[in-house]
Amino acid sequence: MKNSADEPFDHPANALVLEIFRLNGALIRFGDALVKPLGLSSARWQVLGSVAHGRGTFPVARLADNMGLARQSVQRIVDELAEAGLVGFAPNPAHKRAKLVALTPRGERVFKQASELWAPVAAAMIAGVDPRQLRKTRDALSTMRDRLDAQLSDRSSE
């Protein structure tokens, strides 16, 4: 006899989401330990990466959007990174109040160090996995995120 308490966990989407949550937790724990000697946390490293990706052309709202996070939480971390001398601000020609966030030379060095620490971990994590399977997995996750965002958008317009 099937236990009704197990039914939500039998759905393939739920099993996948649970594994994603577990992976996210593992990434945060591992990342915190990896970059702690650099004075970073996973959250700071993630924001630093988004700043590096934007190459000084993104305001906080765009950084947050790229990471799928709330602007307020990213603003708090950007302020911490600025206080630590890892990022600075530049005028935004498109918006007077929304300054652009850029890595400082110190921020560039720290991000480079974090990237160098991460590179062998990333390589080991995907060792032996078919690159096509990785792309298919990434694409499937992206599709699921897009669908979830669309549902949220639909709900907020009701």
C-alpha positions as CSV (number, residue, x, y, z in Angstrom):
1,M,0.0,0.0,0.0
2,K,1.3,3.4,-1.0
3,N,1.7,6.0,1.8
4,S,0.0,9.3,0.8
5,A,2.8,11.2,2.6
6,D,5.2,9.9,0.0
7,E,3.2,11.0,-3.0
8,P,4.6,14.6,-3.4
9,F,8.1,13.1,-3.4
10,D,7.3,10.6,-6.1
11,H,6.8,13.3,-8.7
12,P,9.9,13.5,-11.0
13,A,10.0,17.3,-10.7
14,N,10.0,17.1,-6.9
15,A,12.8,14.6,-6.9
16,L,14.9,16.8,-9.2
17,V,14.2,20.0,-7.2
18,L,15.2,18.2,-4.0
19,E,18.5,17.2,-5.6
20,I,19.0,20.8,-6.8
21,F,18.4,22.0,-3.3
22,R,20.9,19.5,-2.0
23,L,23.5,20.4,-4.6
24,N,23.0,24.1,-3.8
25,G,23.6,23.4,-0.1
26,A,26.7,21.4,-1.0
27,L,28.0,24.2,-3.3
28,I,27.5,26.8,-0.6
29,R,29.2,24.7,2.1
30,F,32.1,23.8,-0.1
31,G,32.4,27.4,-1.5
32,D,32.4,28.9,2.0
33,A,35.3,26.6,3.0
34,L,37.1,27.2,-0.4
35,V,37.1,31.0,-0.3
36,K,37.3,31.6,3.4
37,P,41.1,32.1,3.3
38,L,40.4,34.9,0.8
39,G,38.0,36.7,3.2
40,L,35.0,35.7,1.2
41,S,31.8,33.7,1.7
42,S,30.0,31.9,-1.1
43,A,27.5,34.8,-1.2
44,R,30.3,37.4,-1.6
45,W,32.1,35.2,-4.1
46,Q,28.9,34.8,-6.1
47,V,28.3,38.5,-6.3
48,L,31.9,39.2,-7.0
49,G,31.5,36.7,-10.0
50,S,28.5,38.6,-11.2
51,V,30.4,41.9,-11.0
52,A,33.3,40.3,-12.9
53,H,30.9,38.9,-15.5
54,G,29.4,42.4,-16.0
55,R,32.8,43.9,-16.5
56,G,31.7,47.1,-14.7
57,T,28.7,47.6,-16.9
58,F,26.0,46.4,-14.4
59,P,24.1,48.2,-11.7
60,V,23.1,46.2,-8.6
61,A,19.6,45.4,-10.0
62,R,21.1,43.8,-13.1
63,L,23.6,41.8,-10.9
64,A,20.7,40.6,-8.8
65,D,18.7,39.7,-11.9
66,N,21.6,37.7,-13.4
67,M,21.8,35.6,-10.2
68,G,18.1,35.3,-9.6
69,L,18.3,37.0,-6.3
70,A,16.6,40.0,-4.6
71,R,18.1,43.4,-5.3
72,Q,18.2,44.2,-1.6
73,S,20.3,41.2,-0.6
74,V,22.7,41.8,-3.5
75,Q,22.9,45.5,-2.5
76,R,23.9,44.5,1.0
77,I,26.7,42.2,-0.2
78,V,27.9,44.8,-2.8
79,D,28.1,47.3,0.1
80,E,30.2,44.8,2.1
81,L,32.4,44.2,-0.9
82,A,32.9,47.9,-1.4
83,E,33.8,48.3,2.3
84,A,36.4,45.6,1.9
85,G,37.8,47.4,-1.2
86,L,36.8,44.7,-3.7
87,V,34.3,46.7,-5.7
88,G,33.8,50.3,-6.5
89,F,31.1,52.4,-8.2
90,A,31.0,54.4,-11.4
91,P,28.4,56.7,-12.9
92,N,25.7,55.1,-14.9
93,P,24.9,57.1,-18.1
94,A,21.5,55.3,-18.3
95,H,20.4,56.1,-14.7
96,K,21.6,58.8,-12.3
97,R,21.0,56.9,-9.1
98,A,21.8,53.3,-10.1
99,K,25.6,53.3,-10.1
100,L,27.6,50.7,-12.0
101,V,29.5,48.2,-9.9
102,A,33.1,47.3,-11.0
103,L,35.9,45.2,-9.5
104,T,38.8,47.2,-8.0
105,P,42.3,45.9,-8.7
106,R,42.2,44.2,-5.3
107,G,38.8,42.7,-6.3
108,E,40.2,41.4,-9.6
109,R,43.1,39.7,-7.7
110,V,40.8,38.1,-5.2
111,F,38.4,36.9,-7.8
112,K,41.3,35.5,-9.9
113,Q,42.5,33.6,-6.8
114,A,39.0,32.2,-6.1
115,S,38.7,31.2,-9.7
116,E,42.1,29.4,-9.5
117,L,41.0,27.6,-6.4
118,W,37.7,26.6,-8.0
119,A,39.0,25.4,-11.4
120,P,40.3,22.0,-10.3
121,V,37.2,21.4,-8.2
122,A,35.0,22.1,-11.2
123,A,37.1,19.8,-13.4
124,A,36.9,17.0,-10.8
125,M,33.1,17.5,-10.4
126,I,32.4,16.9,-14.1
127,A,35.2,14.4,-14.8
128,G,33.9,11.6,-17.0
129,V,30.5,13.3,-17.7
130,D,29.7,13.6,-21.4
131,P,29.8,17.3,-22.3
132,R,26.7,16.9,-24.4
133,Q,24.9,15.6,-21.2
134,L,26.1,18.6,-19.3
135,R,24.7,20.9,-22.0
136,K,21.4,19.0,-22.0
137,T,21.1,19.2,-18.3
138,R,21.9,22.9,-18.3
139,D,19.3,23.5,-21.0
140,A,16.7,21.5,-19.2
141,L,17.3,23.5,-15.9
142,S,17.1,26.7,-17.9
143,T,13.8,25.7,-19.4
144,M,12.4,24.8,-16.0
145,R,13.5,28.2,-14.6
146,D,12.0,30.0,-17.5
147,R,8.7,28.2,-17.1
148,L,8.7,28.9,-13.3
149,D,9.4,32.6,-14.0
150,A,6.5,32.7,-16.5
151,Q,4.2,31.1,-14.0
152,L,5.2,33.7,-11.4
153,S,4.7,36.5,-13.9
154,D,1.2,35.1,-14.7
155,R,0.3,35.0,-11.0
156,S,1.5,38.5,-10.3
157,S,-0.6,39.9,-13.2
158,E,-3.8,38.4,-11.8
